[in-house]
Amino acid sequence: MFDPRSYHATETLNDGRKVEIRAQRPGDREGLRAAVRRASTKTLYHRFFTVKRKFSEQKAHFFLDVDFVRHVVLVAVTNEDDQPAIIGGCRYVVIEPGRAEVAFSVIDDYQGKGLGTALMRHLVAIAREAGLSELVADVLADNTPMLKVFKRSGLAMTESFHGSVIHLVLSCAPAVATREFAGKLDPRPARC
């Protein structure tokens, strides 16, 4: 049986750098704090709809202590100066049977290199394995890169506008893959 807690895969970014995409681990707390410190105010605002660099213990518990059933988190890790560094991540939280809310963040130095697309591909594979039928997301209208990731995902998508926020509903059913996902979107997650 598939266990997302042991999920890991290797991706090559558009600039040739290798990145490990893996399940978040309990020991990632400091790595996640470092990623938040490295993120620009714009990146933090796009992720949290506010600029937040510190979190209450309750929020930290939510972000770090996940069960990999109702709450799944993947992180992207690369080697910087011979040390592993968390450079991005994504999560879904089941909000009702068959439906989960998704969120992504990539630190500025790694934006525009295909990491968001790679994270999306892996999260969708896990969501499908878990039997989810829909993913939902609220994205600020000026967050063009994240909107592109969702639009190029190959998933059927509907959107509705609520002021400066776009609410997206994506079907996890396989759809015709776009060029960015062609040949890469494997509905079966990597098994380790």
MARBA-272762 format. One line per field, with one value per residue (C-alpha): residue in one letter; x, y, z. Coordinates in steps of 0.5 Angstrom, whole numbers, plus 500, padded with zeros to 3 digits. Layout:
REM MARBA-272762
res = [A,...]
px = [X,...]
py = [Y,...]
pz = [Z,...]
REM end
This chain:
REM MARBA-272762
res = [M,F,D,P,R,S,Y,H,A,T,E,T,L,N,D,G,R,K,V,E,I,R,A,Q,R,P,G,D,R,E,G,L,R,A,A,V,R,R,A,S,T,K,T,L,Y,H,R,F,F,T,V,K,R,K,F,S,E,Q,K,A,H,F,F,L,D,V,D,F,V,R,H,V,V,L,V,A,V,T,N,E,D,D,Q,P,A,I,I,G,G,C,R,Y,V,V,I,E,P,G,R,A,E,V,A,F,S,V,I,D,D,Y,Q,G,K,G,L,G,T,A,L,M,R,H,L,V,A,I,A,R,E,A,G,L,S,E,L,V,A,D,V,L,A,D,N,T,P,M,L,K,V,F,K,R,S,G,L,A,M,T,E,S,F,H,G,S,V,I,H,L,V,L,S,C,A,P,A,V,A,T,R,E,F,A,G,K,L,D,P,R,P,A,R,C]
px = [500,502,505,506,510,516,515,521,523,528,527,532,530,530,537,540,540,537,532,529,522,520,515,516,519,519,526,525,523,529,530,522,524,530,526,521,527,529,523,521,515,512,513,510,504,502,502,499,495,499,507,508,515,514,508,505,506,499,500,507,504,499,504,509,505,502,498,499,492,488,494,500,506,512,518,523,530,537,544,547,554,554,548,541,536,529,527,519,514,506,501,494,489,482,476,471,471,474,476,482,485,492,498,505,511,517,523,525,531,528,522,521,525,519,519,512,510,514,511,504,505,507,502,497,500,499,492,490,493,489,482,481,477,478,483,481,486,485,490,491,490,497,500,501,506,502,496,500,502,495,493,498,497,493,487,480,479,474,475,471,473,472,475,483,482,481,478,480,477,481,479,484,481,486,485,489,496,499,506,509,506,506,510,511,504,504,498,502,507,514,514,520]
py = [500,507,511,519,519,516,520,522,524,528,533,537,545,549,551,544,544,538,538,533,533,529,528,534,531,532,535,540,546,550,549,551,557,559,558,563,568,568,569,576,580,579,572,571,576,571,565,568,574,578,578,573,571,568,564,562,555,553,555,552,546,546,547,542,536,533,526,525,523,529,534,532,536,536,540,541,541,542,543,550,550,543,543,541,547,547,552,551,546,545,542,540,539,535,540,535,528,528,535,538,545,546,552,553,557,557,562,568,565,559,562,561,555,550,548,550,546,540,540,541,534,530,533,531,524,523,526,522,516,518,518,526,528,536,541,548,554,561,565,573,576,579,572,570,565,561,562,559,553,551,553,548,543,539,539,541,548,553,559,565,572,575,582,581,573,568,561,555,548,543,536,531,526,525,530,532,534,541,541,542,536,531,525,527,527,520,518,513,516,514,509,508]
pz = [500,498,504,502,509,505,498,495,487,484,479,475,474,468,470,471,478,482,487,491,492,499,504,510,516,523,523,518,523,522,515,514,518,514,508,511,512,505,502,500,503,496,496,503,501,496,500,506,504,509,511,516,518,525,527,534,536,534,527,527,530,524,519,522,525,519,519,511,511,511,511,506,505,500,501,495,498,494,496,497,500,501,506,504,504,503,497,497,498,497,501,501,507,506,507,506,503,496,496,499,499,496,497,494,496,492,495,490,488,485,482,474,474,474,481,482,476,479,486,483,479,485,489,484,484,491,491,486,490,496,492,492,486,487,489,491,492,493,489,489,482,481,483,475,476,481,476,470,474,475,468,465,470,465,470,468,472,474,477,480,482,489,489,488,490,484,487,483,483,479,478,479,474,468,463,456,459,456,453,460,463,457,459,466,470,472,476,480,485,486,491,496]
REM end
